[in-house]
């Protein structure tokens, strides 16, 4: 029996995720039975106007009331959360009720869930002038030191995996940045992953968020901080995610594909929380800061260029991933196996109508150096191949 690679001693590792995960079609309706043990005043954070118009937000509020809990306030977020959003909402909720006994319920995509996590931290840590004081690389270096308010995450997109991560990504405007608040205390107390909630997502949101999940699975798989559990989870999720997202491009109501993508997104959050990411996400964050490119679209556009950069040192590992995800014969040369993986991703991008050149979305050549300089965040620390500023610039120039 052949092996893809010889067995090695397992490295020491930790694995952290949401305290409890409830997965399945329609399982949001079980919310009342999970509430009494967590607290009574509830703050509901809604991530899109569609959820308000469709009645989903009111359905969740009704489920909260069915558990004899009180909906103290409902707020909305329609963009990536900014420092001012966190500080303002924390102040609003602190004055509205006994916030220290409350629960925050986040209904939406990664923006809503990340905002909920950051507000939960701010409510329990009033020290400092702003949540910025706690952000990596830009704040005063303050650390979370006590439990945060429980967060219940109900994702309505299959992408970021924020329901299973220990960080919240926050945007600053002056100067522009996108940085994380990161601590195990930010892991949601409960993630209810109900793929039925994703069916109403627009086609573009489904495509962009799905590519974010696929990118997270690939980057965590080969991150220099990779660990055994995320590695195994990433392989299994990628096998179903690529064909599922292809199916959703032509059949957005397909329940099996929706569930496969919801699972892939959940797993991608577990993987990135425990293994880190890489160059794709480093550049994507900078593209979001400098030109406002939506995060999932930025990941989709930069995935193949950054894979090509890493291929120089990572062909053997990419070949293993290609064999396991695409069921390729081991006798196929490694370079051809990697080619097949890249072709599968390229075909998926085409079916999702993802632009392939940065110039198509408004990026100019004179912006590339600033984008490269802004790409050296925490995600880059996990990239398997060392990358200088000139390397980053060359990747961006090749993608322009």
Secondary structure, DSSP 8 states (H G I E B T S, - for coil): ---SS-------------S-EEESTTGGGGHHHHHTTT-SEEEEEE--HHHHHTTHHHHHHHHHHHTT-EEEEEEE--SS-BHHHHHHHHHHHHTTS-GGG-EEEEEESHHHHHHHHHHHHHHH---SSSGGGGSTTTS------S---EEEEEESSSSS-GGG-SEEEEEEETTEEEEEEE-GGGS-SEEEE-GGGGTTS-HHHHHHHHHHHHHHHHHHHH-TT--HHHHHHHHHHHHHHHHHHHHHHH-TT-HHHHHHHHHHHHHHHHHHHHH---HHHHHHHHHHHHH---HHHHHHHHHHHHHHHHHHHHHHHHHHHHHHHHT--TTS-HHHHHHHHHHHHHHHHHHTT---SGGGGT--GGGHHHHHHTT-SGGGGG-SS---HHHHHHHHHHH-
